[in-house]
Amino acid sequence: MSSPTSAVEIAGLTKTYDDHAVVDDLTLTLPDGSLTVLVGPSGCGKSTTLRIVAGLETADGGTVSIGGRDVTAESPRTRDVAMVFQNYALYPHLSVAANIAFPLRNNGVAKDEATRRAREAADRVGITALLDRKPRQLSGGQQQRVAIARALVRTPKVFLFDEPLSNLDAKLRVELRSEIRRLQQDSGITALYVTHDQEEAMTM
């Protein structure tokens, strides 16, 4: 289960592009172990908020705290968050197993341990049979499962999902919505999910 210190506090967050406030004085609390969904049309600041929480963008004002620690000025690496993107962001030259294990190997985890944990994460999303394949040999739904497994493998404090199902067909979206919700509930890890789809938001 997650640490009792994985709540996210966003206070007075602002971000402006070309004199246009994309995020305007946003204050939001994500309780420990919760799944919070931000829904709205393109350009309303959802993904920008997510990227600021991840440390991929810098806010013009306000603060972000994770587990009671102000991380506003910290790098993505020290925030202990895992992000699942709309475009999967897999490494095409690596196998599924190596893609999933990449965050562990990048943090100095021994190869055998990283391989074991990657297999466990793959099993949780139902892709154990695909571990030796390359991303180009996978369907869109399978690639997204790899991306989710790569996020799960680290047991981060916070999951961030940036419209992860937008590129999939309707049947797969429904299937993976349920899967993401189940995985988040099982792990107890605080999650922020961004979508423009109101039905998806209500389902999640």
FILUM-810877 format. One line per field, with one value per atom (N, C-alpha, C): x, y, z; atom name. Coordinates in Angstrom, 2 decimals, padded with zeros to 5 digits, m for minus. Layout:
x = c(X	...)
y = c(Y	...)
z = c(Z	...)
a = c(CA	...)
//
This chain:
x = c(000.85	000.00	000.88	000.26	001.04	001.40	002.40	002.77	001.64	001.49	000.46	000.83	001.94	002.39	002.41	001.41	001.43	000.31	m000.35	m001.34	m000.64	m001.37	m000.84	m001.62	m000.90	m001.51	m001.05	m002.01	m001.73	m002.33	m001.53	m002.02	m001.68	m002.73	m002.55	m001.76	m001.91	m001.08	m001.49	m000.52	m000.77	000.27	m000.16	000.75	000.19	001.04	000.61	001.46	000.78	001.46	000.97	001.90	001.55	000.40	000.55	m000.43	m001.78	m001.85	m003.09	m002.88	m003.71	m003.59	m004.20	m003.33	m003.80	m004.26	m003.51	m003.89	m003.97	m005.13	m005.35	m005.72	m004.73	m004.94	m005.66	m005.13	m005.75	m005.30	m006.27	m005.98	m006.75	m006.04	m006.65	m005.91	m006.67	m006.08	m006.42	m005.43	m005.62	m005.35	m006.39	m006.19	m005.33	m004.66	m003.80	m004.59	m004.06	m004.67	m005.87	m006.17	m007.36	m007.05	m008.09	m008.01	m008.84	m008.17	m008.83	m008.77	m009.90	m009.96	m010.20	m009.35	m009.56	m010.14	m011.31	m011.97	m012.26	m012.09	m012.35	m011.86	m012.22	m011.82	m010.33	m009.85	m008.45	m008.15	m006.99	m006.56	m007.01	m007.70	m008.22	m007.21	m006.05	m005.00	m004.84	m005.58	m005.50	m004.10	m003.62	m002.31	m001.19	m001.36	m000.36	m000.26	m001.41	m001.42	m000.70	m000.99	m000.36	001.15	001.58	003.02	003.73	003.03	003.62	003.77	002.75	002.86	004.03	004.23	005.32	006.69	006.71	007.98	008.49	007.65	008.05	007.87	007.06	006.91	007.00	007.38	007.53	006.33	005.75	004.62	005.12	004.26	004.57	004.27	003.41	003.08	002.42	002.43	001.82	002.81	002.32	003.19	002.56	003.42	003.01	003.71	002.92	003.49	003.05	003.97	003.67	004.08	003.12	003.42	003.87	003.33	003.68	005.00	005.67	006.95	006.77	007.21	007.13	008.11	007.56	008.42	008.44	007.92	007.74	009.03	010.16	011.44	012.24	011.68	012.43	012.32	013.29	013.28	012.28	011.84	010.93	011.49	012.78	013.42	013.23	013.22	013.15	011.71	010.74	009.34	008.68	009.26	008.73	007.32	007.18	005.92	006.17	005.14	005.21	004.11	004.46	003.53	003.25	001.98	001.57	001.04	001.66	001.34	000.34	m000.23	m001.15	m000.43	000.85	001.57	002.44	002.23	002.91	004.37	005.13	006.53	007.39	007.26	008.08	009.37	010.40	011.67	011.59	011.60	011.35	012.40	013.65	014.73	014.79	013.99	014.00	012.82	013.00	011.90	010.88	009.71	008.70	009.27	009.97	010.56	011.53	012.37	013.36	012.69	011.62	010.88	010.29	009.69	009.08	010.14	011.26	012.32	013.15	013.02	013.90	013.98	012.85	012.97	013.78	013.68	014.45	015.93	016.25	017.67	018.29	017.49	017.96	018.25	017.59	017.81	018.77	019.47	020.52	020.09	018.85	018.39	019.09	019.54	020.25	019.39	020.04	019.33	018.34	018.76	017.87	016.63	016.82	015.70	014.77	015.37	014.56	013.75	014.36	013.66	012.49	012.73	011.67	010.50	010.79	009.73	009.01	009.74	009.11	008.12	008.50	007.60	006.34	006.51	005.36	004.41	004.98	004.16	003.45	004.15	003.56	002.40	002.57	001.52	000.26	000.46	m000.68	m001.52	m000.92	m001.68	m001.90	m001.56	m001.90	m001.08	000.22	001.06	002.32	002.27	003.44	003.92	002.99	003.35	004.04	004.07	004.62	006.01	006.59	007.80	008.98	009.06	010.19	009.98	008.79	008.49	008.99	009.07	009.40	008.08	008.07	006.84	006.17	006.96	006.37	005.55	005.76	005.04	003.75	003.41	002.25	001.14	m000.09	m001.22	m001.17	m002.04	m002.08	m002.44	m003.41	m003.81	m002.70	m001.96	m000.84	000.27	000.54	001.56	001.17	m000.12	m000.54	m000.42	m000.67	m000.47	001.00	001.89	003.32	003.64	003.08	003.32	002.79	001.63	001.06	001.92	002.39	003.26	004.55	005.09	006.32	006.09	004.88	004.57	004.40	003.77	003.52	004.78	005.79	006.95	007.72	007.59	008.37	007.68	006.40	005.60	005.88	005.50	005.76	004.79	005.00	004.04	002.79	002.96	001.85	001.88	000.69	000.50	m000.10	000.42	m000.14	m000.48	m001.75	m002.22	m002.66	m001.96	m002.25	m003.00	m004.32	m005.18	m004.66	m004.42	m003.72	m004.49	m005.80	m006.61	m007.11	m006.68	m007.23	m006.98	m005.88	m005.54	m006.13	m006.95	m007.48	m008.93	m009.36	m010.76	m011.67	m012.98	m013.94	m013.93	m013.86	m013.90	m012.69	m011.51	m010.29	m010.30	m010.85	m010.92	m011.72	m012.87	m013.70	m012.95	m012.27	m011.53	m010.41	m009.63	m008.48	m008.87	m010.00	m010.50	m010.68	m011.37	m011.63	m010.32	m009.37	m008.09	m007.30	m007.25	m006.52	m007.14	m008.47	m009.16	m008.86	m008.90	m008.63	m007.19	m006.24	m004.83	m004.58	m005.23	m005.04	m005.62	m006.79	m007.40	m006.56	m006.06	m005.25	m003.95	m003.34	m002.05	m002.22	m003.37	m003.58	m002.73	m002.20	m001.32	m002.16	m001.89	m002.58	m002.41	m003.51	m003.45	m004.22	m003.67	m004.34	m004.49	m005.74	m006.06	m006.69	m006.15	m006.61	m007.31	m008.50	m009.21	m010.12	m010.43	m011.42	m012.78	m012.85	m014.04	m014.86	m016.04	m016.85	m017.31	m017.65	m018.07	m016.92	m015.73	m014.56	m014.32	m014.46	m014.25	m015.23	m016.50	m017.52	m017.27	m016.83	m016.55	m015.39	m014.35	m013.18	m013.51)
y = c(m001.20	000.00	001.25	002.39	003.61	004.12	004.97	005.66	006.58	006.86	007.80	009.23	009.42	010.78	011.04	010.54	010.74	011.67	012.39	013.38	014.50	015.06	016.15	017.42	018.51	019.81	020.80	021.33	022.36	023.66	024.70	025.94	027.15	027.85	029.11	028.97	027.84	027.56	028.44	029.07	029.87	029.58	029.62	029.46	030.27	031.13	032.04	031.83	031.79	031.75	032.93	033.76	034.91	035.73	036.06	036.88	036.20	034.89	034.14	033.17	033.30	032.42	031.05	030.08	028.72	028.05	028.29	027.85	029.11	029.35	030.62	030.41	030.50	030.45	029.16	028.03	026.73	026.23	025.88	025.25	023.94	022.85	021.52	020.58	019.73	018.71	017.33	016.48	015.09	014.26	013.77	013.01	011.77	011.35	010.17	008.97	008.30	007.09	007.31	008.56	008.87	008.87	008.76	008.98	010.21	011.28	012.53	012.71	013.08	013.26	014.73	015.28	016.62	016.46	017.06	016.93	018.32	018.46	019.74	019.71	020.70	020.73	021.01	020.78	021.06	022.53	022.80	024.17	024.77	023.98	024.56	024.45	023.81	023.80	022.47	021.44	020.14	019.54	019.37	018.74	019.62	020.93	021.84	021.65	021.54	021.29	019.99	018.95	017.65	017.75	018.45	018.57	019.39	020.36	021.14	020.26	019.43	018.50	017.54	017.12	016.20	016.88	018.21	018.92	019.09	018.79	018.92	020.35	021.13	022.55	023.33	024.59	025.45	026.39	026.47	027.38	028.81	029.76	031.18	031.61	030.87	031.17	029.98	029.97	028.88	027.79	026.79	025.71	024.35	023.34	021.94	021.19	020.50	019.70	018.24	017.33	015.90	015.32	014.73	014.17	015.20	016.42	017.47	018.16	017.76	018.37	019.27	020.50	021.43	020.99	020.58	020.10	021.08	022.28	023.25	023.47	023.52	023.80	022.53	021.37	020.12	019.58	018.76	018.13	016.98	016.55	015.40	014.16	013.98	012.77	012.64	013.77	013.71	013.78	013.90	014.03	012.67	011.61	010.25	010.15	010.58	010.42	009.57	008.88	008.10	008.59	008.82	009.43	008.51	008.41	007.66	008.66	008.68	009.68	009.15	010.08	009.73	008.95	009.28	008.66	007.48	006.96	005.77	006.02	006.74	007.10	005.88	004.82	003.63	003.76	003.04	003.03	001.94	002.31	001.33	000.24	000.52	m000.46	m001.45	m001.21	m002.09	m003.05	m004.22	m005.16	m004.62	m005.26	m004.90	m005.00	m006.11	m006.30	m005.18	m004.80	m003.74	m002.38	m002.14	m000.88	m000.76	m001.85	m001.81	m001.63	m002.32	m002.28	m001.00	m000.21	000.94	001.89	002.29	003.21	002.63	001.32	000.67	000.65	000.24	000.19	001.58	002.58	003.96	004.46	003.85	004.21	003.28	002.45	001.62	000.29	m000.13	m001.44	m002.53	m003.58	m004.68	m005.32	m005.84	m006.36	m007.46	m008.42	m009.54	m009.05	m008.12	m007.58	m006.77	m005.98	m005.19	m006.10	m007.19	m008.14	m008.80	m009.17	m009.80	m008.84	m007.61	m006.64	m006.26	m006.22	m005.94	m007.05	m008.29	m009.42	m009.34	m008.96	m008.81	m007.71	m006.59	m005.48	m005.90	m006.63	m007.12	m008.06	m008.89	m009.84	m009.10	m008.00	m007.24	m006.62	m006.32	m005.72	m006.72	m007.98	m009.03	m009.08	m008.75	m008.77	m009.63	m010.60	m011.44	m012.14	m012.51	m013.24	m012.34	m011.04	m010.09	m009.57	m010.07	m009.47	m009.44	m010.38	m010.43	m009.63	m009.08	m008.35	m006.90	m006.27	m004.85	m004.07	m002.80	m002.01	m002.06	m002.10	m002.10	m003.36	m004.40	m005.66	m005.70	m004.60	m004.56	m003.69	m004.00	m003.13	m001.89	m000.91	000.30	m000.01	m000.90	m001.27	m001.97	m002.82	m003.52	m002.53	m001.58	m000.57	000.25	000.59	001.37	000.55	m000.76	m001.62	m001.65	m001.63	m001.57	m000.27	000.83	002.13	002.15	001.52	001.46	000.58	m000.56	m001.45	m000.73	000.07	000.82	001.82	002.40	003.30	002.53	001.35	000.54	m000.02	m000.30	m001.06	m000.34	000.99	001.77	001.96	001.68	002.00	003.44	004.41	005.82	006.33	007.56	008.20	008.64	009.04	009.59	009.06	008.67	008.34	009.55	009.88	010.95	010.37	010.51	009.97	011.12	011.31	012.41	011.89	011.88	011.38	010.06	009.06	007.86	006.98	007.20	006.30	006.96	008.18	008.96	008.32	007.58	007.02	005.63	005.15	003.79	003.79	002.64	002.55	002.43	002.59	002.70	001.47	000.28	m000.95	m001.04	m000.71	m000.76	000.30	001.47	002.53	002.07	001.44	000.95	m000.09	m001.00	m002.08	m001.52	m000.60	m000.09	000.91	001.59	002.44	001.61	000.49	m000.38	m000.91	m001.23	m001.78	m000.75	000.48	001.54	001.80	001.84	002.08	000.96	m000.28	m001.42	m001.37	m001.11	m001.07	000.04	001.20	002.30	001.94	001.33	000.94	m000.12	m001.10	m002.16	m001.62	m000.66	m000.13	000.90	001.61	002.66	003.88	004.04	005.17	006.35	007.53	008.74	008.95	009.28	009.42	010.64	011.27	012.38	011.99	012.01	011.53	012.67	012.93	014.03	013.47	014.00	013.58	014.71	014.69	015.63	014.95	013.66	012.84	012.77	013.39	013.43	012.05	011.18	009.82	009.08	009.25	008.61	009.13	010.44	011.05	010.47	010.34	009.84	008.35	007.61	006.18	005.98	006.80	006.67	007.05)
z = c(000.00	000.00	000.00	m000.33	m000.40	000.99	000.99	002.22	002.63	003.94	004.36	004.03	003.33	003.03	001.53	000.80	m000.65	m001.14	m000.23	m000.65	m001.44	m002.40	m003.22	m002.91	m002.65	m002.38	m003.46	m004.21	m005.22	m004.69	m004.57	m003.96	m004.82	m005.29	m006.02	m007.30	m007.99	m009.17	m010.35	m010.97	m012.17	m013.23	m014.48	m015.62	m016.78	m017.33	m018.40	m019.65	m020.80	m022.10	m022.93	m023.37	m024.22	m023.62	m022.35	m021.63	m021.43	m021.72	m021.49	m020.33	m019.30	m018.13	m018.45	m018.67	m018.95	m017.65	m016.58	m015.24	m014.38	m013.76	m013.08	m011.62	m010.75	m009.30	m008.87	m009.33	m009.03	m007.66	m006.82	m005.54	m005.48	m005.19	m005.27	m004.32	m003.64	m002.78	m003.31	m003.49	m003.86	m002.61	m001.94	m000.71	m000.93	000.10	000.03	m000.48	m001.50	m002.02	m002.92	m003.26	m004.06	m005.56	m006.37	m007.82	m008.13	m008.60	m008.95	m010.46	m011.07	m012.52	m012.84	m013.72	m014.28	m015.67	m015.91	m017.21	m017.77	m019.09	m019.73	m021.16	m021.95	m023.36	m023.53	m024.74	m025.04	m024.78	m024.18	m023.95	m022.64	m021.79	m020.54	m019.39	m019.63	m018.60	m017.87	m018.29	m017.60	m017.67	m018.90	m019.07	m018.53	m018.63	m018.07	m016.56	m015.89	m014.45	m014.12	m014.91	m014.70	m014.85	m015.88	m016.15	m015.08	m014.50	m013.41	m012.17	m011.89	m010.76	m010.97	m012.22	m012.53	m012.50	m012.60	m012.67	m014.08	m015.08	m016.48	m016.99	m016.27	m016.56	m015.26	m015.37	m014.21	m014.10	m012.93	m012.72	m012.60	m012.96	m012.77	m011.34	m010.66	m009.28	m008.63	m007.30	m006.56	m006.19	m005.48	m004.99	m005.22	m005.27	m005.34	m004.21	m003.39	m002.30	m002.47	m002.22	m002.25	m000.90	m000.22	001.09	002.09	001.98	002.91	002.60	001.53	001.16	m000.07	000.02	m001.11	m002.19	m003.35	m004.44	m005.61	m005.39	m006.49	m007.27	m006.58	m007.25	m007.54	m007.25	m007.43	m008.85	m009.22	m010.55	m010.57	m011.76	m011.84	m011.14	m011.22	m010.68	m009.17	m008.45	m006.98	m006.46	m007.35	m006.89	m006.66	m007.17	m007.01	m007.59	m008.85	m009.57	m010.81	m011.26	m012.50	m013.42	m014.69	m015.62	m016.79	m017.19	m018.37	m019.38	m020.57	m021.58	m022.61	m023.36	m024.44	m025.54	m025.80	m026.92	m026.50	m025.29	m024.76	m024.39	m025.25	m024.96	m024.65	m025.46	m025.29	m026.10	m025.67	m026.41	m027.48	m028.77	m029.83	m029.94	m029.51	m029.65	m028.49	m027.44	m026.27	m026.30	m025.72	m025.57	m024.57	m024.53	m023.54	m022.13	m021.86	m020.53	m020.18	m021.14	m020.89	m020.74	m021.50	m021.36	m019.96	m019.47	m018.15	m017.06	m017.23	m016.22	m016.27	m017.32	m017.54	m016.35	m015.73	m014.59	m013.44	m013.23	m012.16	m012.49	m013.71	m014.11	m014.07	m014.47	m014.47	m013.06	m012.06	m010.66	m009.95	m010.72	m010.15	m009.57	m009.83	m009.35	m010.13	m009.44	m010.08	m011.17	m012.20	m013.36	m013.00	m012.17	m011.82	m011.07	m010.14	m009.38	m010.29	m011.18	m012.12	m013.03	m013.48	m014.35	m013.61	m012.36	m011.56	m011.37	m011.02	m010.77	m012.06	m013.17	m014.47	m014.84	m014.56	m014.84	m013.97	m012.71	m011.81	m012.32	m012.75	m013.26	m014.54	m015.40	m016.65	m016.36	m015.37	m015.00	m014.51	m013.81	m013.26	m014.37	m015.52	m016.63	m017.77	m017.54	m018.49	m019.76	m019.66	m020.88	m020.70	m019.80	m019.56	m020.83	m021.69	m022.92	m023.94	m023.70	m024.68	m024.30	m023.23	m022.67	m023.63	m024.56	m025.48	m026.76	m026.94	m028.17	m028.10	m029.26	m029.36	m029.54	m029.17	m029.27	m030.64	m031.71	m033.05	m033.34	m032.54	m032.72	m031.90	m031.24	m030.35	m030.92	m030.51	m030.83	m029.93	m030.24	m029.42	m027.98	m027.79	m026.44	m025.68	m026.37	m025.72	m025.36	m026.24	m025.94	m024.72	m024.60	m023.44	m022.17	m022.23	m021.07	m020.66	m021.63	m021.31	m020.58	m021.06	m020.43	m018.99	m018.78	m017.43	m016.53	m017.06	m016.29	m015.91	m016.82	m016.52	m015.40	m015.32	m014.21	m012.91	m012.99	m011.80	m011.17	m012.00	m011.54	m010.43	m010.36	m009.40	m008.06	m007.97	m006.78	m006.34	m007.20	m006.88	m005.83	m005.39	m004.48	m005.23	m006.50	m007.27	m008.70	m009.21	m010.62	m011.32	m012.51	m013.33	m014.70	m015.10	m016.37	m017.28	m018.40	m019.31	m020.54	m020.49	m021.57	m022.13	m021.29	m021.74	m022.72	m022.85	m023.69	m024.96	m025.22	m026.35	m027.71	m027.85	m029.15	m029.39	m028.48	m028.58	m029.04	m029.56	m029.99	m028.76	m029.00	m027.89	m027.00	m027.58	m026.79	m025.86	m026.40	m025.59	m024.51	m024.82	m023.82	m022.61	m022.86	m021.77	m020.94	m021.63	m020.95	m020.08	m020.65	m019.91	m018.83	m018.99	m017.90	m016.63	m016.80	m015.65	m015.08	m015.97	m015.54	m014.73	m015.23	m014.53	m013.16	m013.13	m011.86	m010.86	m011.34	m010.46	m009.94	m010.84	m010.44	m009.43	m009.63	m008.69	m007.32	m007.32	m006.04	m005.33	m006.10	m005.50	m004.90	m005.59	m005.13	m004.03	m004.00	m003.02	m003.24	m004.46	m004.77	m005.27	m004.75	m005.16	m006.66	m007.36	m008.81	m009.29	m010.33	m011.01	m012.47	m012.96	m014.30	m015.09	m016.28	m017.12	m018.36	m018.68	m019.89	m020.37	m021.69	m022.22	m022.36	m022.04	m022.25	m020.95	m020.96	m019.74	m019.30	m020.26	m019.90	m019.23	m019.76	m019.17	m017.76	m017.58	m016.27	m015.24	m015.63	m014.70	m014.39	m015.39	m015.19	m014.24	m014.40	m013.56	m012.12)
a = c(N	CA	C	N	CA	C	N	CA	C	N	CA	C	N	CA	C	N	CA	C	N	CA	C	N	CA	C	N	CA	C	N	CA	C	N	CA	C	N	CA	C	N	CA	C	N	CA	C	N	CA	C	N	CA	C	N	CA	C	N	CA	C	N	CA	C	N	CA	C	N	CA	C	N	CA	C	N	CA	C	N	CA	C	N	CA	C	N	CA	C	N	CA	C	N	CA	C	N	CA	C	N	CA	C	N	CA	C	N	CA	C	N	CA	C	N	CA	C	N	CA	C	N	CA	C	N	CA	C	N	CA	C	N	CA	C	N	CA	C	N	CA	C	N	CA	C	N	CA	C	N	CA	C	N	CA	C	N	CA	C	N	CA	C	N	CA	C	N	CA	C	N	CA	C	N	CA	C	N	CA	C	N	CA	C	N	CA	C	N	CA	C	N	CA	C	N	CA	C	N	CA	C	N	CA	C	N	CA	C	N	CA	C	N	CA	C	N	CA	C	N	CA	C	N	CA	C	N	CA	C	N	CA	C	N	CA	C	N	CA	C	N	CA	C	N	CA	C	N	CA	C	N	CA	C	N	CA	C	N	CA	C	N	CA	C	N	CA	C	N	CA	C	N	CA	C	N	CA	C	N	CA	C	N	CA	C	N	CA	C	N	CA	C	N	CA	C	N	CA	C	N	CA	C	N	CA	C	N	CA	C	N	CA	C	N	CA	C	N	CA	C	N	CA	C	N	CA	C	N	CA	C	N	CA	C	N	CA	C	N	CA	C	N	CA	C	N	CA	C	N	CA	C	N	CA	C	N	CA	C	N	CA	C	N	CA	C	N	CA	C	N	CA	C	N	CA	C	N	CA	C	N	CA	C	N	CA	C	N	CA	C	N	CA	C	N	CA	C	N	CA	C	N	CA	C	N	CA	C	N	CA	C	N	CA	C	N	CA	C	N	CA	C	N	CA	C	N	CA	C	N	CA	C	N	CA	C	N	CA	C	N	CA	C	N	CA	C	N	CA	C	N	CA	C	N	CA	C	N	CA	C	N	CA	C	N	CA	C	N	CA	C	N	CA	C	N	CA	C	N	CA	C	N	CA	C	N	CA	C	N	CA	C	N	CA	C	N	CA	C	N	CA	C	N	CA	C	N	CA	C	N	CA	C	N	CA	C	N	CA	C	N	CA	C	N	CA	C	N	CA	C	N	CA	C	N	CA	C	N	CA	C	N	CA	C	N	CA	C	N	CA	C	N	CA	C	N	CA	C	N	CA	C	N	CA	C	N	CA	C	N	CA	C	N	CA	C	N	CA	C	N	CA	C	N	CA	C	N	CA	C	N	CA	C	N	CA	C	N	CA	C	N	CA	C	N	CA	C	N	CA	C	N	CA	C	N	CA	C	N	CA	C	N	CA	C	N	CA	C	N	CA	C	N	CA	C	N	CA	C	N	CA	C	N	CA	C	N	CA	C	N	CA	C	N	CA	C	N	CA	C	N	CA	C	N	CA	C	N	CA	C	N	CA	C	N	CA	C	N	CA	C	N	CA	C	N	CA	C	N	CA	C	N	CA	C	N	CA	C	N	CA	C	N	CA	C	N	CA	C	N	CA	C)
//
